[in-house]
Amino acid sequence: MTKLKGILLTQGMHGMISQAEGLAKALDIDFTHHTVELNNFWKVIPPKLTPVSQNVYKKINQDDFDVIISCGRKSVIPSIHLKNTANKKVFNIHIQDPKVNLNHFDYIVAPEHDALDGQNVINTKGAIHYLTENEISENKDYLNSFIKKDERKICTLIMGGPTKYYDYSTKNIKNIFTMLDKLLKKHDFQLVVIPSMRTPINTIHYAKEFFGDNHTVIVDVDKKAYLSALAIAENIIITCDSSSMISEAALTGKPIYVANILAKKHDKRFQSFRRLFRELNIIRNLGDEVSIFNYEKLDETNRVAKILKQKINL
């Protein structure tokens, strides 16, 4: 049977790409990824006030597709327009709350902390993503040439970056590093620091300076290093700004500790997400006593894909 063809529409950010590509792979469709670019002042206008028109966004050069998977605010109008103007039946699936009438989409995949409800809404615990257990396992040895060869167990720190809610000031980062340093010394862990696309270069350099040559700081954004660090870690620490990377790490079933930063503005959705993950026994806070705790590995991507396959007869 010929696979369905899909187009993925995102703003090009890691978290969005991870969600859209993860769902496409789990649905087993052939797909191409397209970074959405809005025209002129439409970049700052909410989707609910934006006309469904080609004039809103730069043309996407793909005519033959059966499924649209979109993620993020800027992809909302292009997804609706491409479905409406297609010359055959096309399913459009939006990830996250589109902030428009939900009936513009065949299905919406939204985390529980978005509090979105509707007949075409599939709720998830945290964010779906593109990681698989096999991929993590296959890259386990990648960091062998980077890490220090000794008997210490590995503690992985995965860093996001500044957002409108969280500030990566020297004060905030020093607070995280100081708590982490105490943990490393108490338990004789070796630290592996993994940056993301949002991590400021000065924060990465500060990590190298702070932790010194006795630990490992990966300077470049490297997916294989990220996967390897998840595979070899005894404990995983993730900064509070990235719900997507916390969700990705939950696929491992390993203890996850959240490095908190005092919010600049009310971070209700983030707090709701972390409250759910605490209730599921997936996360604790950096600074809590380190211990081995267990939870059911979270693989929401494949769970959602199974539901969608039944609904659209894939």
Backbone as a ProteinNet text record, in pm:
[ID]
protein_1_A
[PRIMARY]
MTKLKGILLTQGMHGMISQAEGLAKALDIDFTHHTVELNNFWKVIPPKLTPVSQNVYKKINQDDFDVIISCGRKSVIPSIHLKNTANKKVFNIHIQDPKVNLNHFDYIVAPEHDALDGQNVINTKGAIHYLTENEISENKDYLNSFIKKDERKICTLIMGGPTKYYDYSTKNIKNIFTMLDKLLKKHDFQLVVIPSMRTPINTIHYAKEFFGDNHTVIVDVDKKAYLSALAIAENIIITCDSSSMISEAALTGKPIYVANILAKKHDKRFQSFRRLFRELNIIRNLGDEVSIFNYEKLDETNRVAKILKQKINL
[TERTIARY]
84.2	0	88	57.1	134	111.1	220.5	208.9	143.4	69.7	15.3	128.8	108.3	207.2	163.8	260	227.9	318.2	269.2	353.8	346.6	461.8	470.3	495.3	415.9	427.2	462	578.9	618.5	690.3	725.3	802.2	952.5	990.9	1131.2	1198.3	1123	1180.8	1186.4	1289.5	1313	1188.8	1124.2	1009.4	897.3	874	767.8	804.9	929.4	975.5	966.2	1009	1005.5	863.5	765.8	627.4	570	589.6	532.4	597.3	730.2	800	773.9	765.6	737.7	604.6	502.3	370.2	372.1	439.6	446.5	514.6	622.7	694	608.2	538.7	454	335.4	289.6	180.3	230.8	363.7	428.3	385.7	396.5	367.9	497	502.3	613.2	587	687.3	659.7	776.6	742	842.3	812.2	917.1	900.3	912.7	825.4	825.4	820.2	915.8	915.9	827	724.3	625.6	682.6	659.4	696.2	572.6	531.8	416.9	462.4	374.2	406.3	376.4	467.3	446.2	392.3	288.6	240.3	157.5	127.8	54.7	136.1	265.7	351.3	308.5	247.9	212.3	61.5	-17.5	-163.8	-206	-290.1	-337	-411.2	-402.9	-470.5	-620.3	-685.4	-830.9	-869.4	-773.5	-798.6	-736.6	-686	-615.2	-703	-712.2	-792.1	-726.7	-809.4	-757	-727.8	-604.3	-567.1	-420.3	-389.4	-249.9	-168.7	-236.4	-166.5	-98.9	-141.2	-90.6	49.3	80.2	206.5	276.3	406	483.9	445.8	429.1	378.8	462.8	394.1	459.1	457.4	574.1	585.8	571.2	450.5	417.2	268.8	237.9	99.2	31.4	110.8	53.1	72.7	-34.4	-25.9	-164.1	-163.8	-287.7	-311.5	-202.5	-210.6	-127.1	-184.7	-109.9	-95.9	27.4	50.3	115	45.3	96.1	116.6	211.1	238.3	284	221.9	259.5	164.5	163.2	68.9	78.7	200.2	217.1	171.6	159.1	120.6	-30.1	-106.9	-251.4	-319.9	-301.3	-369	-321.8	-190.7	-147.5	-209.1	-221.8	-281.1	-426.9	-502.1	-643.7	-657.3	-577	-585.5	-548.3	-441.3	-398.6	-501.7	-568.1	-673.8	-792.5	-831.1	-948.4	-928.6	-806	-779.4	-725.2	-710.1	-658.8	-758.9	-708.5	-796.9	-841.1	-820.1	-867.7	-888.5	-942.3	-964.6	-830.3	-811.4	-688.3	-724.6	-655	-672.4	-572.4	-622.1	-526.2	-532.2	-414.4	-397.8	-312.2	-362.6	-283.8	-242.1	-116.7	-62.4	-56.9	-110.7	-126.9	-259.6	-294.3	-418.6	-403.6	-485.4	-471.2	-526.9	-603.7	-663.5	-759.4	-819.8	-926.2	-1034.5	-1142.3	-1248.8	-1189.4	-1211.5	-1149.4	-1196.7	-1312.6	-1367.5	-1289.6	-1193	-1106.8	-1012.9	-1002.2	-910.4	-985.3	-934.9	-993.8	-963.8	-838.1	-800.2	-701.1	-708.9	-616.7	-555.3	-423.2	-350.1	-297.7	-349.3	-314.5	-284.9	-181.9	-151.8	-262.2	-277.6	-382.7	-373.6	-250	-237.4	-285.5	-321	-384.3	-533.7	-588.5	-730.5	-821.9	-791.2	-869.4	-964.3	-1089	-1188.6	-1269.5	-1296.8	-1376.2	-1381.1	-1478.6	-1494	-1373.2	-1304.7	-1188.9	-1055.2	-1060.2	-938.6	-889.7	-760.2	-695	-597.8	-624.2	-539.3	-421.1	-309	-188.6	-132.8	-58	14.3	151.2	166.9	289.8	289.8	407.5	419.9	455.9	399.3	446.6	582.3	657.5	792.5	843.9	966.9	1021.3	1123	1142.7	1238.3	1174.6	1257.6	1213.1	1314.6	1269.3	1360	1473.6	1444.5	1548.4	1656.2	1613.3	1707.9	1798.8	1742	1821.9	1924.3	1879	1966.6	2078.7	2045.2	2143.5	2256.3	2230.3	2330.8	2399.3	2380.4	2432.4	2582.7	2658.9	2805.2	2862.6	2779.1	2828.2	2919	2888.3	2964.5	3088.8	3117.4	3231.6	3361.8	3379.9	3505.9	3506.3	3392.1	3381.5	3395.3	3330.2	3321.4	3450.1	3467.7	3586.3	3576.3	3685.5	3686.9	3714.2	3608.7	3622.7	3497.1	3487.8	3379.7	3254.7	3259.5	3144.9	3022	2905.5	2781	2751	2675.1	2648.9	2522	2533.2	2417.8	2411.9	2302.5	2288.8	2207.9	2262.3	2188.4	2154	2024.4	1978.1	1924.5	1980.8	1948.4	1863.1	1759.8	1679.1	1738.4	1655.7	1702.9	1600.5	1637	1547.5	1417.2	1310	1178.4	1116.3	994.1	925.8	889.6	898.4	867.1	991.8	1101.3	1219	1344.1	1419.9	1539.1	1665.2	1753.3	1879.9	1988.1	1957.8	2055.3	2166.2	2280	2391.3	2348	2267.3	2219	2137.6	2043.6	1957.7	2036.4	2126	2203.8	2302.9	2362.4	2454.9	2382.4	2259	2180	2160.3	2129.3	2111.9	2244	2351.1	2481.4	2530.4	2502.6	2546.1	2474.4	2342.3	2266.8	2316.4	2343.1	2388.4	2527.4	2614.1	2749.9	2747.1	2658.5	2645.4	2602	2509.5	2460.3	2572.2	2649.7	2758.5	2861.7	2897.8	2997.9	2945.7	2819.2	2760.8	2753.3	2717.2	2694.8	2806.4	2910.5	3023.9	2976.7	2894.7	2847.6	2941.2	2945.8	3007.5	2895.5	2910.8	2808	2834.4	2726.5	2731	2627.3	2671.8	2582.2	2551.6	2422.3	2377.2	2298.8	2346.1	2270.9	2165.6	2072.6	1972.8	1992.5	1910.1	1921.8	1897.1	1824.2	1791.6	1894	1989.5	2084	2183.3	2192.1	2287.5	2431.5	2515.6	2654.2	2728.6	2693.1	2761.7	2725.1	2603.6	2564.4	2645.2	2668.3	2749.2	2892.8	2949.9	3086.5	3094.1	2989.5	2985.7	2984.5	2910.5	2905.9	3044.9	3119.3	3255.7	3346	3331	3412.5	3374.4	3244.3	3195.3	3231.3	3208.3	3225.9	3367	3443.5	3583	3603.3	3729.9	3769.6	3727.5	3674	3635.4	3499.5	3430.3	3299.4	3298.6	3187.8	3181.8	3072.8	3110.9	3015.1	3021.3	2911.3	2903.1	2869.8	2955.1	2939.7	2839.1	2841.9	2755.7	2623.7	2521.1	2393.2	2411.1	2389.3	2422.1	2318.4	2230.7	2123.2	2177.7	2284.4	2339.5	2394.2	2454.1	2502	2384.5	2277.2	2155.2	2100.3	2088.7	2036.8	2127.9	2258.9	2355.6	2349.6	2336.3	2329.8	2205.9	2095.7	1974.9	1997.6	2070.2	2091.6	2182.8	2286.3	2387	2360.5	2263.5	2240.2	2178	2225.6	2160	2042.8	2064.6	1961.8	1965.8	1849.4	1839.3	1785.1	1853.7	1809.8	1779.2	1665.1	1622.4	1572.2	1609.1	1562.2	1411.4	1347.7	1200.7	1134.9	1211.6	1153.6	1111.4	1151.8	1124.7	1036.6	906	812.6	837.1	881.1	903.1	1019.1	1129.6	1243.9	1217.5	1136.6	1095.5	1010.4	921.6	837.2	922	1024.1	1112	1186.9	1238.3	1313.9	1226.9	1096.6	1005.2	990.9	1039.1	1038.9	1137.9	1238.1	1342.9	1300.8	1203.5	1165.4	1262.5	1360.1	1462.5	1418.7	1474.8	1442	1476.4	1381.2	1399.5	1383.2	1479.1	1473.4	1466.7	1375.1	1355.1	1432.4	1517.2	1592.1	1505	1452.6	1354.7	1419.8	1354.1	1390.8	1266.3	1282.6	1169.3	1112.4	982.7	920.1	911.2	929.3	915.6	768.9	683.9	539.5	468.9	338.3	263.9	274.6	334.2	358.9	259.9	133	27	33.3	51.2	52	171.1	287.8	406.1	386.5	328.2	304.2	206.3	104.1	5.4	70.2	155.7	228.9	314.5	390.9	480.9	403	289.2	205.9	157.8	113.6	70	184.2	303.8	417.3	463.4	445.6	476	376	248.9	145.9	170.4	229.4	262.8	395.6	458	586.1	699.7	690.7	793.3	903.3	865.6	964.5	965.5	1081	1096.5	1178.9	1197.6	1271.7	1419.4	1504.3	1645.4	1658.5	1727.9	1735.3	1667.1	1570.2	1511.2	1616	1595	1687	1689.5	1809.6	1823.7	1795	1709.7	1675.7	1631.8	1629.1	1578	1425.9	1355.4	1209.4	1163.8	1053.2	1006.4	872.1	849.5	721	706	586	562.1	616.1	701	758	645.9	665.8	560.6	587	500.5	514	381.5	351.3	224.7	218.2	332.6	333.3	271.6	316.5	262.5	118.8	83.8	-56.2	-148.2	-109.3	-190.1	-194.9	-82.4	-77.6	-174.5	-183.9	-277.1	-421.1	-455.4	-590.7	-618.7	-523	-540.7	-547.2	-468.2	-469.7	-608	-673.1	-807.8	-909.1	-889.8	-986.4	-976.2	-853.3	-839.9	-800.3	-816.4	-796.7	-658.6	-555.6	-417.9	-375.2
-119.8	0	125.2	219.4	342.5	429.2	482.7	568.6	700.7	756.4	889.9	992.2	1104.2	1211.2	1321.7	1373.5	1477.2	1597.4	1712.9	1831.1	1877.2	1914.4	1961.6	2111.4	2184.5	2329.4	2372	2434.3	2484.7	2618.1	2678.4	2802.7	2775.6	2647.1	2610.2	2591.6	2602.2	2585.6	2437.1	2400.9	2260.1	2190.7	2252.5	2188.1	2159.1	2252.3	2234.7	2128.4	2132	2031.5	1892.4	1881.5	1753.4	1697	1782.7	1736.2	1695.7	1781.5	1754.1	1632.1	1625.4	1513	1383.8	1394.9	1276	1213.6	1297.2	1245.4	1188.6	1256.7	1209.2	1072.8	1055.1	927.2	817.5	851.5	752.4	712.5	805.1	775.3	700.6	694.9	626.7	685.8	818.8	885.2	944.1	959	1030.9	1179.7	1255.1	1396	1485.9	1611.9	1716.5	1824.5	1888.5	1990.9	2129	2219.8	2355.4	2455.3	2547.1	2652.7	2766.7	2797	2898	3038.4	3122	3263.6	3347.7	3427.3	3515.3	3646.3	3707.5	3832.7	3954	4049.4	4182.9	4179.3	4260.2	4274.6	4155	4058.7	3939.8	3859.7	3888	3818.7	3845.8	3958.9	3995.9	3993	3958.9	3954.5	3814.9	3800.9	3669.6	3596.1	3464.9	3387.9	3416.6	3438.3	3459.4	3589.8	3682.2	3809.2	3812.5	3698.5	3690.8	3624.4	3680.9	3617.8	3489	3394.6	3270	3296.4	3332.9	3377.7	3350.2	3327.3	3311.1	3438.4	3551.7	3678.9	3688.5	3601.5	3608.1	3547.9	3447.5	3373.7	3349.5	3326	3296.8	3160	3148.8	3026.3	2904.6	2795.7	2668.6	2583.5	2551.1	2482.5	2331.7	2292.5	2150	2137.1	2064.8	2057.5	1924.4	1818.7	1685.4	1637	1638.8	1591.9	1546.6	1455	1399.4	1444.7	1479	1514.1	1639.8	1732.4	1849.4	1836.6	1845	1849.7	1983.9	2065.9	2199.9	2213.5	2299.8	2323.4	2467.6	2537.7	2675.4	2776	2894.8	3000.3	3037.9	3053.1	3100.9	3000.7	2874.4	2772	2751.4	2817.8	2796.6	2834	2957.2	3003.8	2928.3	2905.5	2826.5	2686.7	2622.5	2488.5	2490.9	2587.3	2598.2	2630	2723.5	2765.4	2650.8	2578.2	2467.6	2355.5	2329.9	2228	2273.5	2401.1	2452.4	2457.8	2478.1	2495.9	2369.8	2263.4	2138.5	2081.2	2011.9	1955	1812.5	1771.3	1640.4	1649.3	1543.3	1544.8	1540.8	1635.6	1645.8	1653.6	1576.8	1585.3	1685.9	1779.5	1868	1847.4	1830.8	1804	1915.6	1983.2	2089.3	2046.4	2074.8	2043	2171.6	2167.7	2281.2	2353.3	2446	2522.4	2623.1	2610.7	2701	2841.2	2857.1	2986.7	3037.9	2945.4	2977.4	2871.6	2884.2	2783.4	2645.3	2550.5	2418.3	2341.8	2380	2309.4	2334.6	2426.2	2447.2	2328.3	2241.4	2128.7	1997.7	1893.5	1760.8	1710.8	1730.7	1687.8	1787.4	1799.4	1885	1801.4	1804.1	1732.2	1837.4	1835.2	1940.1	1881.1	1932.2	1882.6	1918.5	1835.8	1856.6	1994.3	2045.9	2175.3	2292	2266.2	2369.7	2381.4	2280.6	2279.6	2298.9	2229.3	2240.5	2121.1	2148.5	2042.2	2052.8	1939.1	1937.2	1797	1770.6	1636.6	1594.2	1690.8	1658.6	1680.4	1694.5	1719.1	1589.8	1562.1	1449.8	1509.8	1486.7	1543.8	1452.8	1514.6	1438.9	1482.8	1393.2	1426.5	1479.4	1609.7	1669.4	1679.8	1704.9	1724.7	1594.3	1572.8	1462.9	1504.9	1409.6	1442.8	1337.8	1360.6	1273.1	1171.1	1160.7	1063.4	924.9	822.4	684	615.1	511.8	437.1	374	324.4	263.6	364.4	485.2	588.6	627.3	636.7	668.3	557.4	433.7	319.1	310	334.4	323	425.3	536.9	643.2	645.5	539.5	535.3	562.4	507.7	516	642.3	727.3	843.8	933.8	950.4	1041.9	978.2	854	785.5	862.5	929.3	1001.3	1140.1	1182.3	1314.4	1307.9	1208.3	1205.3	1154.2	1185.9	1143.6	994.7	923.9	778.8	749.5	738.9	703.8	629.9	605	520.8	600	731.6	812.1	787	788.4	778.5	912.4	906.4	1026.3	1097	1228.1	1315	1410.8	1411.6	1493.7	1619.8	1734.6	1861.3	1902.5	1914.8	1958.5	2100.4	2191.4	2333	2385.6	2459.4	2529.6	2666.6	2768.9	2904.9	3005.2	3133.6	3238.2	3245.1	3276.1	3295.2	3419.6	3449.5	3565	3539	3411.9	3377.7	3363	3316.4	3281.4	3349.8	3407.9	3485.8	3404.2	3393.3	3322	3419.7	3496.5	3590.4	3512.5	3577.9	3514.3	3471.4	3554	3522.2	3393.3	3382.3	3263.6	3137.8	3149.4	3033.3	2992.9	3090.4	3059.3	2984.7	3022.2	2954.5	2807.4	2780	2641.5	2566.2	2627.1	2561.2	2533.2	2623.6	2605.3	2487.7	2478.2	2364	2233.6	2239.4	2119.9	2077.1	2174.1	2144	2070.4	2112.7	2045.5	1900.3	1878.5	1743.4	1656.2	1712	1636.6	1592.2	1683.8	1652.3	1552.4	1567.6	1478.7	1335	1318.6	1183.4	1136.8	1218.8	1185.9	1152.2	1242.5	1227.5	1298.9	1250.9	1325.4	1394.5	1523.4	1600.6	1604.6	1587.3	1610.2	1717.7	1830.5	1942.3	1940.5	1941.6	1939.3	2067.5	2150.8	2272.5	2243.1	2335.1	2327.5	2448.1	2456.9	2567.7	2702.3	2702.4	2828.4	2868	2780.8	2810.4	2918.1	3029.1	3134.8	3084	3125.9	3080.1	3120.8	3237.4	3279	3188.2	3128.9	3034.1	2905	2860.5	2739.9	2762.8	2879.2	2910.9	2921.9	2977.6	2989.1	2849.9	2755.9	2618.2	2554.9	2576.7	2522.5	2581.5	2711.3	2779.6	2734.5	2720.5	2689	2546.2	2449.8	2308.9	2256.3	2325.7	2290.5	2162.4	2118	2004.7	1869.5	1867.6	1740.4	1691.3	1776.2	1740.5	1767.8	1737.1	1747.7	1845	1946.5	2042.4	2034	1993.5	1988.7	2130.1	2184.4	2323.8	2338.9	2247.6	2259.5	2185.7	2230.8	2160.2	2034.1	1920.3	1792.4	1689.4	1649.2	1557.8	1424.6	1374.7	1246.9	1257.4	1371.6	1393.1	1397	1459.3	1467.4	1327.7	1246.4	1110.6	1026.7	1038.1	962.8	1001.3	1131.3	1178.9	1125.6	1112.7	1053.7	905.9	838.7	694.2	659.9	741	704.6	765.5	853.6	925.4	837.5	856.1	798.3	887.7	1019.9	1119.1	1225.2	1281.5	1383.5	1511.3	1621.3	1752.8	1839.7	1906.4	1988	2122.2	2228.9	2360.7	2372.3	2449.8	2455.3	2516.5	2585.8	2656.3	2564.2	2436.4	2348.2	2229.8	2246.1	2135.3	2024.7	2062.4	1961.9	1869.3	1924.3	1838.7	1755.9	1807.2	1727.2	1609.8	1636.6	1530.2	1426.8	1473.1	1380.8	1290.5	1348.5	1270.7	1168.1	1194.7	1102.6	970.5	966.2	841.5	741	789.8	702.7	627.6	682.2	622.6	653.6	741.1	773.8	892.5	904.6	1019.6	1151.7	1244	1375.4	1481.7	1572.7	1683.6	1813.9	1901.5	2028	2138.2	2208	2322.2	2446.4	2495.9	2604.5	2742.3	2830.8	2972.2	3051.7	3153.1	3236.9	3305.3	3289	3341.5	3493.9	3553.9	3699.1	3739.6	3649	3673.8	3543.8	3550	3433.9	3318.3	3209.3	3093.2	2980.4	3012.8	2920	2787.1	2792.6	2669	2581.1	2642.5	2566.2	2500.4	2576.6	2521.8	2404.9	2417.9	2311.4	2185.3	2205	2092.5	2021.6	2099.6	2038.5	1973.7	2030.4	1970.1	1831.7	1820.1	1690.8	1589.8	1632.8	1540.4	1500.5	1588	1549.1	1445.2	1464.9	1368.8	1232.3	1230.7	1105.5	1048	1115.6	1075.4	1075.5	1164.5	1172.1	1270.5	1380.7	1484.8	1518.5	1569	1634.1	1760.2	1839.8	1964.2	1945.1	2011.9	2016.5	2080.2	2012.5	2056.7	1957.6	1880.1	1770.9	1661.4	1576.5	1466	1373.9	1339.2	1251.8	1108.3	1042.5	902.9	836.7	706.1	632.7	624.3	678.9	665.3	621.7	551.7	489.2	545.5	541.8	580.3	507.9	503.5	440.1	531.1	475.6	553.7	617.8	744	819.3	820.5	755.1	752.3	797.3	925.9	980.8	988.9	1000.6	1013.8	891.2	773.3	650.8	625.5	665.2	650	734.9	860.2	949.7	899.4	850	800.4	683.3	595.5	481.9	530.7	631.9	688.1	748.6	826.8	892.8	792.3	687.4	586	523.3	500	443.3	541.5	671.2	770.8	805.4	803.4	840.8	720.7	600	475.1	465	494.7	478.5	332.2
0	0	0	-87.4	-96.3	26.3	79.3	196.1	159.5	256.4	237.9	241.7	173.1	170.6	266.8	340.7	436.4	423.6	467	480.9	625.8	678.5	816	814.1	888.8	895.1	1037.1	1053.7	1185.3	1168.1	1280	1278.1	1281.8	1277	1271.1	1405	1514.6	1648.1	1684.4	1763	1794.7	1849.3	1948.6	2011.2	1913.1	1821.1	1721.2	1618.3	1571.9	1476	1537.9	1663.7	1732.9	1738.3	1768.2	1779.3	1643.1	1543	1410.8	1345.7	1349.8	1288.2	1364.9	1496.6	1575.7	1538.6	1522.8	1485.8	1344.4	1251.2	1112.8	1104.5	1179	1178.4	1240.8	1349.8	1415.8	1327.7	1242.9	1149.1	1026.5	1011.5	899.2	764.7	753.3	626.5	570.5	439	376	392.5	433.7	461.4	423.4	402	385.6	488.8	536.8	638.6	576.9	617.5	563.2	678.8	680.3	781	732.5	810	770.7	787.4	687.3	695.6	666.5	762.1	741.9	678.8	604.3	535.4	623.2	617.4	675.2	818	844.3	981.5	1028.4	938.9	982.4	1083.6	1090.5	1186.4	1331.2	1355.3	1492.8	1518.7	1418.1	1434	1478.2	1581.1	1625.8	1514	1507.2	1402.7	1392.7	1507.1	1504.3	1435	1418.2	1350.1	1210.1	1165.3	1037.4	932.4	811.6	706.4	656.4	614.2	557.8	410.5	383.1	248.5	220.8	92.9	51.2	73.8	80.2	100.8	237.5	329.3	466.3	478.1	395.8	413.7	279.1	287.6	167.3	115.1	-15.5	-78.8	-40.6	-13.1	18.4	-107.7	-157.6	-286.2	-271.8	-245.3	-238.4	-271.3	-377.8	-424	-393.5	-381.1	-364.7	-221.5	-142.8	-4.2	41.6	137	192.1	335.8	405.1	546.7	571.7	647.7	694.8	846.1	894.9	1039	1070	1145.3	1176.4	1326.3	1363.1	1504.7	1522.5	1616.3	1643.2	1581.9	1638.5	1599.6	1452.2	1400	1262.7	1157.7	1196	1097.9	1088.2	1174.3	1180.4	1048.4	1002.3	881	756.7	736.9	621.4	618.7	734	739	693.4	744	706.7	557.7	509.6	368.3	274.4	306.2	219.6	216.3	327.2	329.2	244.1	261.9	190.5	39.6	-5.7	-149.5	-216.2	-140.8	-199	-298.2	-400.1	-503	-469.7	-346.3	-299.4	-148.7	-90.2	55	126.3	214.6	293	440.7	523.8	668.1	723.9	803.8	870.7	1022.1	1079.5	1222.2	1279.7	1382.1	1444.4	1584.1	1617.1	1747.9	1830.4	1952	2042.5	2013.8	2099.1	2085.8	1970.7	1864.9	1750.2	1775.5	1882.3	1917	1808.8	1734.6	1638.2	1656.4	1579.8	1584.3	1556.2	1646.7	1635.1	1511.9	1456.8	1341	1212	1216.9	1100	1078.9	1180.9	1173.6	1190.7	1124.4	1143.5	1283.8	1327.1	1462.1	1522	1653.3	1727.1	1838.2	1845.4	1949.1	2046.6	2168.7	2264.5	2401.2	2469.3	2603.6	2701.8	2802.6	2901.9	2965.8	2982.7	3050.1	2964.2	2836.7	2754.5	2784.7	2854.9	2893.5	2773.1	2665.4	2541.9	2532.4	2496.4	2491.9	2362.9	2299.5	2177.5	2119.8	2032.9	1976.2	1893.1	1833.8	1749.5	1821	1954.4	2032.6	2096.4	2078.9	2146.2	2248.1	2375.8	2480.1	2511.3	2543.6	2575.9	2710.6	2771.5	2893.8	2850.5	2854.3	2804.4	2653	2597.5	2453.1	2383.4	2263.6	2180.5	2122.4	2067	2021.1	1923.5	1873.4	1770	1819.8	1950.4	2001.1	2012.5	1994.7	2014.2	2105.7	2174.5	2261.3	2181.4	2062.7	1979.4	1942.7	1906.1	1865.8	1983.2	2101.8	2220.2	2245.5	2239.4	2263.6	2160.2	2034.2	1925.8	1938	2005.5	2018	2154	2231.8	2369	2375.5	2283.4	2289.4	2226.4	2172.2	2097.8	2181.5	2309.9	2395.2	2458.1	2423.5	2485.1	2471.2	2356.9	2333.6	2398.9	2454	2517.2	2668.5	2729.3	2875.1	2938.4	3067.6	3141	3172.2	3153.3	3175.3	3323.1	3400.5	3541.6	3586.6	3715.7	3767.9	3807.9	3794	3837.2	3749.9	3814.1	3738.2	3672.4	3563.3	3482.6	3527.6	3541.2	3563.8	3444.1	3373.5	3253	3281.3	3241	3247.1	3104.8	3076.5	2945.4	2960.2	2881.7	2897.3	2781.9	2818.2	2718.8	2693.8	2706.9	2684.1	2731.5	2726.8	2776.6	2697.3	2767.6	2707	2768.6	2726.8	2785.7	2932	2973.5	3112.1	3199.2	3140.4	3219.6	3166.7	3259.3	3225.7	3255.1	3154.7	3174	3219.8	3320.9	3375.8	3445.7	3463.8	3534.2	3673.8	3739.9	3875.4	3874.6	3780.1	3775.1	3740.3	3642.6	3600.7	3710.1	3777.6	3886.9	3998.8	4024.5	4127.5	4092.9	3964.9	3920.2	3930	3880.9	3880.6	4022.8	4115.4	4253.7	4319.3	4299.1	4352.3	4291	4160.2	4088.9	4136.2	4159.8	4205.5	4339.8	4429	4558.8	4539.4	4446.7	4418.5	4361.8	4269	4206	4309.7	4399	4500.7	4603.2	4640.8	4742	4692.3	4563.6	4510.2	4417.2	4400.8	4314.1	4171.9	4115.1	3978	3881.5	3759.4	3650.8	3573.2	3550.6	3481.7	3331.6	3254.3	3109.7	3078.7	3025.8	2993.7	2844.3	2811.2	2672.2	2643.2	2550.9	2515.7	2409.6	2394.8	2287.8	2195.8	2094.3	1999.4	2067.2	2179.1	2247.7	2353.5	2382.2	2489.9	2447.1	2519.2	2483.1	2490.1	2397.5	2394.3	2520.8	2577.9	2701.2	2818.9	2815.7	2919.7	2907.4	2783.9	2761.2	2809.4	2775.3	2819.1	2971.7	3031.9	3177.5	3241.9	3180.3	3232.1	3228.6	3119.5	3109.4	3217.8	3238.8	3339.7	3480.9	3506.5	3640.8	3681.5	3593.1	3629.3	3601	3516.8	3495.7	3415.9	3416.1	3331.8	3386.8	3507.6	3569.4	3520.9	3443.5	3389.8	3239.3	3173.4	3027.6	2985.4	2910.3	2856.1	2703.6	2641.9	2495.2	2447.3	2363.8	2322.2	2208.9	2113.2	1995.2	2014.1	1945.7	1944.1	1859.3	1919.8	1856.5	1902	1810.5	1848.1	1899.1	1837.6	1882	2024.2	2056.3	2193.5	2290.5	2249.9	2330.9	2358.3	2253.6	2268.2	2356.2	2334.2	2412	2559.3	2586.1	2724.5	2795.8	2724.1	2782.5	2813.4	2723.4	2737.9	2855	2877.9	2978.5	3115.7	3125.4	3251.5	3358.8	3480.7	3598.4	3638.8	3630.3	3659	3549.2	3518.5	3414.3	3477.1	3452	3501.4	3380.4	3382.6	3268.8	3319.6	3252.5	3293.4	3271.1	3357.1	3364	3241.1	3155.7	3041.7	2929.1	2932	2817.9	2854.7	2836.4	2857.6	2755.8	2634.5	2529.6	2565.9	2617.8	2651	2776.3	2868	2984	2936.1	2840.8	2784.3	2710.8	2638.3	2566.4	2664.1	2771.1	2869.4	2940.1	2949.6	3017.4	2942.3	2818.1	2741.3	2800.8	2877	2930.1	3055.9	3128.9	3256.1	3368.7	3344.2	3444	3529.6	3650.6	3736	3667.6	3667.5	3606.5	3714.7	3720.5	3814.9	3736.6	3774.7	3704.3	3774.5	3697.3	3749.2	3731.5	3840.9	3834.7	3828.9	3757.2	3748.7	3786.3	3870.3	3908.6	3784.4	3761.5	3640	3641.4	3521.9	3506.5	3502.2	3454	3446.2	3477.9	3493.9	3540	3440	3485.2	3398.8	3429	3424.6	3464	3388.6	3256	3176.2	3212.5	3232.5	3270.1	3406.7	3499.4	3632.9	3627.6	3543.7	3528.7	3471.7	3371.6	3311.9	3415.4	3492.6	3590.5	3705.3	3740	3845	3800.8	3674.8	3621.4	3624.2	3582.6	3577.9	3718.2	3815.5	3953.5	4001.9	3967.5	4006.6	3943.8	3825.1	3756.7	3806.4	3902.4	3961.5	3859.4	3759.4	3655.9	3694.5	3759.2	3791.4	3939.6	3981.5	4111	4086.6	4187.9	4171.6	4202.7	4124.8	4158.9	4297.5	4386.5	4525.8	4617.7	4562.1	4639.5	4657.9	4757.4	4780.5	4658.5	4612.6	4496	4537.6	4460.6	4488.3	4358.6	4359.8	4243.6	4257.2	4160.2	4159.7	4021.6	4019.3	3895.4	3851.7	3721.9	3663.8	3531	3483	3352.6	3242.6	3158.1	3048.4	2967.4	2934.1	2865.2	2714.9	2638.8	2492.6	2430.8	2449.2	2402.4	2249.6	2184.5	2038.7	1972.7	2012.1	1951.7	1994.2	2116.5	2160.5	2074.7	2050.1	1966.9	1823	1772.6	1634.8	1614.5	1712.5	1702	1692.1	1771.2	1767.1	1629.7	1578.7	1450	1335.2	1342.1	1235.2	1224.2	1337.6	1336.3	1279.4	1312	1269	1121.7	1066.2	924.5	837.4	895.9	820.8	755.4	833	782.4	790.5
[MASK]
++++++++++++++++++++++++++++++++++++++++++++++++++++++++++++++++++++++++++++++++++++++++++++++++++++++++++++++++++++++++++++++++++++++++++++++++++++++++++++++++++++++++++++++++++++++++++++++++++++++++++++++++++++++++++++++++++++++++++++++++++++++++++++++++++++++++++++++++++++++++++++++++++++++++++++++++++++++++++

